[in-house]
C-alpha cells in the first residue's frame, strides 16, 4: 500500500523588498539626500549628499550593502563628536 498524497501545496518564494540606497543627511537633515554607491571591484563604498556636498568613503567587503556603509558613516561621525 502506498502513502496518501499530502494536501499541502508548495509555497512560492517570498519576494524581499530591495534595501534603500538613499538616506537622510547627518549634517543638513534633508531626507533622501545622501546617495550610496558601492564599487565592488575596488571594494569601496561612497556616500555623497546632494544638498550640502558632504562626501565619505570606506572600505567594504563582498557582503556589504549601502545601509552598512551608511551605518559606518554614522558611527564615524559619532566617534569624531566624542573626541571633541
MDTraj code that builds the backbone (N, CA, C; nanometers):
import mdtraj as md
import numpy as np

residues = "UNK UNK UNK UNK UNK UNK UNK UNK UNK UNK UNK UNK UNK UNK UNK UNK UNK UNK UNK UNK UNK UNK UNK UNK UNK UNK UNK UNK UNK UNK UNK UNK UNK UNK UNK UNK UNK UNK UNK UNK UNK UNK UNK UNK UNK UNK UNK UNK UNK UNK UNK UNK UNK UNK UNK UNK UNK UNK UNK UNK UNK UNK UNK UNK UNK UNK UNK UNK UNK UNK UNK UNK UNK UNK UNK UNK UNK UNK UNK UNK UNK UNK UNK UNK".split()
xyz = np.array([
    [0.0826, -0.1172, 0.0000],
    [0.0000, 0.0000, 0.0000],
    [0.0877, 0.1245, 0.0000],
    [0.0424, 0.2223, -0.0764],
    [0.1180, 0.3468, -0.0858],
    [0.0678, 0.4514, 0.0119],
    [0.1477, 0.5522, 0.0304],
    [0.1085, 0.6625, 0.1184],
    [0.0077, 0.7519, 0.0487],
    [-0.0685, 0.8210, 0.1288],
    [-0.1582, 0.9208, 0.0724],
    [-0.0790, 1.0460, 0.0394],
    [-0.1199, 1.1107, -0.0641],
    [-0.0524, 1.2354, -0.1005],
    [-0.0971, 1.3444, -0.0046],
    [-0.0026, 1.4284, 0.0321],
    [-0.0388, 1.5364, 0.1238],
    [-0.1138, 1.6451, 0.0476],
    [-0.2023, 1.7098, 0.1172],
    [-0.2822, 1.8141, 0.0542],
    [-0.2125, 1.9502, 0.0620],
    [-0.0930, 1.9508, 0.1201],
    [-0.0192, 2.0756, 0.1342],
    [0.0392, 2.1162, -0.0007],
    [0.0179, 2.2427, -0.0378],
    [0.0685, 2.2934, -0.1648],
    [0.2074, 2.3539, -0.1424],
    [0.2951, 2.3427, -0.2377],
    [0.4270, 2.4058, -0.2217],
    [0.4133, 2.5576, -0.2222],
    [0.4867, 2.6210, -0.1318],
    [0.4805, 2.7662, -0.1222],
    [0.5824, 2.8283, -0.2147],
    [0.5438, 2.9364, -0.2756],
    [0.6346, 3.0093, -0.3624],
    [0.7343, 3.0888, -0.2799],
    [0.8391, 3.1342, -0.3432],
    [0.9395, 3.2118, -0.2707],
    [0.8842, 3.3501, -0.2373],
    [0.9217, 3.3988, -0.1214],
    [0.8769, 3.5307, -0.0791],
    [0.9700, 3.6347, -0.1380],
    [0.9129, 3.7372, -0.1955],
    [0.9942, 3.8425, -0.2547],
    [1.0328, 3.9433, -0.1473],
    [1.1612, 3.9733, -0.1426],
    [1.2097, 4.0732, -0.0488],
    [1.2127, 4.2086, -0.1166],
    [1.1830, 4.3108, -0.0401],
    [1.1929, 4.4454, -0.0932],
    [1.3399, 4.4838, -0.0979],
    [1.3812, 4.5542, -0.2030],
    [1.5220, 4.5936, -0.2101],
    [1.5553, 4.6958, -0.1015],
    [1.6786, 4.6897, -0.0522],
    [1.7215, 4.7835, 0.0505],
    [1.7399, 4.9217, -0.0092],
    [1.7222, 5.0232, 0.0734],
    [1.7329, 5.1595, 0.0254],
    [1.8770, 5.1982, -0.0032],
    [1.8931, 5.2927, -0.0965],
    [2.0252, 5.3467, -0.1265],
    [2.0294, 5.4967, -0.1027],
    [1.9163, 5.5567, -0.0619],
    [1.9105, 5.6999, -0.0321],
    [1.8720, 5.7168, 0.1145],
    [1.9463, 5.8070, 0.1823],
    [1.9287, 5.8226, 0.3259],
    [1.9239, 5.9693, 0.3638],
    [1.8951, 5.9966, 0.4918],
    [1.8923, 6.1316, 0.5457],
    [2.0345, 6.1764, 0.5794],
    [2.0664, 6.2986, 0.5428],
    [2.1998, 6.3523, 0.5695],
    [2.2126, 6.3872, 0.7178],
    [2.3284, 6.3563, 0.7754],
    [2.3524, 6.3852, 0.9165],
    [2.3823, 6.5326, 0.9409],
    [2.4283, 6.6015, 0.8383],
    [2.4707, 6.7399, 0.8558],
    [2.3610, 6.8406, 0.8198],
    [2.2867, 6.8169, 0.7126],
    [2.1827, 6.9127, 0.6728],
    [2.0409, 6.8617, 0.6992],
    [2.0262, 6.7359, 0.7410],
    [1.8981, 6.6737, 0.7775],
    [1.7943, 6.6709, 0.6651],
    [1.8378, 6.6716, 0.5411],
    [1.7442, 6.6565, 0.4300],
    [1.7181, 6.5079, 0.4065],
    [1.5908, 6.4691, 0.3979],
    [1.5609, 6.3268, 0.3748],
    [1.5941, 6.2870, 0.2311],
    [1.6451, 6.1685, 0.2148],
    [1.6813, 6.1102, 0.0852],
    [1.7775, 6.1985, 0.0059],
    [1.8678, 6.2642, 0.0748],
    [1.9668, 6.3491, 0.0079],
    [2.0996, 6.2781, -0.0092],
    [2.1250, 6.1770, 0.0713],
    [2.2522, 6.1047, 0.0651],
    [2.2339, 5.9805, -0.0210],
    [2.3158, 5.9698, -0.1258],
    [2.3131, 5.8515, -0.2096],
    [2.4377, 5.7681, -0.1810],
    [2.4211, 5.6388, -0.1829],
    [2.5304, 5.5472, -0.1526],
    [2.5540, 5.4561, -0.2715],
    [2.6793, 5.4475, -0.3118],
    [2.7174, 5.3572, -0.4195],
    [2.8352, 5.2741, -0.3724],
    [2.8374, 5.1472, -0.4120],
    [2.9463, 5.0579, -0.3739],
    [3.0161, 5.0107, -0.5009],
    [3.1463, 5.0356, -0.5069],
    [3.2285, 4.9870, -0.6165],
    [3.2805, 4.8497, -0.5764],
    [3.2239, 4.7449, -0.6367],
    [3.2579, 4.6088, -0.5951],
    [3.3977, 4.5678, -0.6388],
    [3.4473, 4.6230, -0.7493],
    [3.5812, 4.5844, -0.7942],
    [3.6882, 4.6463, -0.7056],
    [3.6704, 4.7729, -0.6658],
    [3.7676, 4.8397, -0.5782],
    [3.7352, 4.8164, -0.4310],
    [3.6152, 4.7621, -0.4030],
    [3.5670, 4.7361, -0.2664],
    [3.5671, 4.8622, -0.1800],
    [3.5065, 4.9677, -0.2349],
    [3.4930, 5.0939, -0.1624],
    [3.3480, 5.1398, -0.1725],
    [3.2920, 5.1839, -0.0587],
    [3.1573, 5.2384, -0.0559],
    [3.1643, 5.3904, -0.0482],
    [3.0863, 5.4582, -0.1321],
    [3.0869, 5.6040, -0.1391],
    [2.9525, 5.6596, -0.0935],
    [2.9573, 5.7670, -0.0153],
    [2.8377, 5.8419, 0.0245],
    [2.8550, 5.9857, -0.0198],
    [2.7467, 6.0455, -0.0705],
    [2.7518, 6.1865, -0.1074],
    [2.6148, 6.2485, -0.0885],
    [2.6141, 6.3668, -0.0252],
    [2.4901, 6.4413, -0.0055],
    [2.4699, 6.5350, -0.1244],
    [2.3504, 6.5335, -0.1810],
    [2.3189, 6.6191, -0.2945],
    [2.3043, 6.7655, -0.2533],
    [2.2635, 6.7888, -0.1288],
    [2.2326, 6.9242, -0.0841],
    [2.3564, 6.9971, -0.0333],
    [2.4237, 6.9386, 0.0663],
    [2.5367, 7.0092, 0.1286],
    [2.6723, 6.9661, 0.0729],
    [2.6769, 6.8603, -0.0085],
    [2.8012, 6.8185, -0.0709],
    [2.8935, 6.7373, 0.0177],
    [2.8465, 6.6941, 0.1321],
    [2.9278, 6.6125, 0.2225],
    [2.9590, 6.4791, 0.1559],
    [3.0867, 6.4363, 0.1598],
    [3.1284, 6.3104, 0.0996],
    [3.2015, 6.2257, 0.2018],
    [3.1921, 6.0922, 0.1856],
    [3.2624, 5.9999, 0.2743],
    [3.2778, 5.8678, 0.2016],
    [3.3884, 5.7995, 0.2251],
    [3.4091, 5.6682, 0.1649],
    [3.4724, 5.5753, 0.2675],
    [3.4514, 5.4462, 0.2478],
    [3.5026, 5.3472, 0.3423],
    [3.5235, 5.2160, 0.2686],
    [3.6185, 5.1367, 0.3176],
    [3.6420, 5.0039, 0.2607],
    [3.5238, 4.9126, 0.2915],
    [3.4896, 4.8290, 0.1946],
    [3.3791, 4.7349, 0.2126],
    [3.4266, 4.5944, 0.1788],
    [3.3395, 4.4985, 0.2015],
    [3.3681, 4.3616, 0.1609],
    [3.2592, 4.3156, 0.0639],
    [3.2625, 4.1907, 0.0261],
    [3.1695, 4.1401, -0.0746],
    [3.0250, 4.1374, -0.0251],
    [3.0048, 4.1327, 0.1050],
    [2.8697, 4.1234, 0.1600],
    [2.8095, 4.2573, 0.1990],
    [2.8822, 4.3659, 0.1841],
    [2.8347, 4.4976, 0.2266],
    [2.7220, 4.5476, 0.1379],
    [2.6296, 4.6155, 0.2011],
    [2.5166, 4.6792, 0.1338],
    [2.5243, 4.8291, 0.1616],
    [2.4484, 4.9111, 0.0875],
    [2.4514, 5.0560, 0.1114],
    [2.4152, 5.0954, 0.2542],
    [2.3222, 5.0236, 0.3170],
    [2.2844, 5.0559, 0.4541],
    [2.4015, 5.0325, 0.5494],
    [2.4876, 4.9360, 0.5185],
    [2.6051, 4.9102, 0.6015],
    [2.7031, 5.0266, 0.5948],
    [2.7226, 5.0813, 0.4752],
    [2.8137, 5.1944, 0.4584],
    [2.7576, 5.3168, 0.5308],
    [2.6263, 5.3369, 0.5224],
    [2.5626, 5.4498, 0.5911],
    [2.5782, 5.4366, 0.7428],
    [2.5611, 5.3142, 0.7964],
    [2.5777, 5.2974, 0.9417],
    [2.7220, 5.3178, 0.9848],
    [2.8167, 5.2787, 0.9016],
    [2.9570, 5.3060, 0.9332],
    [2.9844, 5.4559, 0.9354],
    [2.9187, 5.5308, 0.8470],
    [2.9325, 5.6766, 0.8437],
    [2.8767, 5.7373, 0.9724],
    [2.7633, 5.6885, 1.0173],
    [2.7042, 5.7378, 1.1420],
    [2.7986, 5.7100, 1.2587],
    [2.8540, 5.5891, 1.2641],
    [2.9471, 5.5536, 1.3715],
    [3.0721, 5.6411, 1.3681],
    [3.1242, 5.6693, 1.2494],
    [3.2434, 5.7534, 1.2376],
    [3.2148, 5.8960, 1.2827],
    [3.0977, 5.9478, 1.2507],
    [3.0600, 6.0836, 1.2939],
    [3.0443, 6.0900, 1.4456],
    [2.9833, 5.9877, 1.5034],
    [2.9685, 5.9853, 1.6494],
    [3.1028, 5.9764, 1.7187],
    [3.1962, 5.9015, 1.6620],
    [3.3286, 5.8888, 1.7222],
    [3.4047, 6.0206, 1.7187],
    [3.3903, 6.0944, 1.6098],
    [3.4545, 6.2257, 1.5991],
    [3.3925, 6.3218, 1.7002],
    [3.2619, 6.3156, 1.7181],
    [3.1952, 6.4029, 1.8148],
    [3.2360, 6.3715, 1.9573],
    [3.2622, 6.2446, 1.9879],
    [3.3060, 6.2075, 2.1235],
    [3.4447, 6.2620, 2.1520],
    [3.5306, 6.2638, 2.0503],
    [3.6666, 6.3148, 2.0700],
    [3.6665, 6.4647, 2.0985],
    [3.5740, 6.5366, 2.0391],
    [3.5655, 6.6816, 2.0610],
    [3.4908, 6.7053, 2.1877],
])
top = md.Topology()
chain = top.add_chain()
for i, resn in enumerate(residues, 1):
    res = top.add_residue(resn, chain, resSeq=i)
    for name in ("N", "CA", "C"):
        top.add_atom(name, md.element.get_by_symbol(name[0]), res)
traj = md.Trajectory(xyz[None], top)
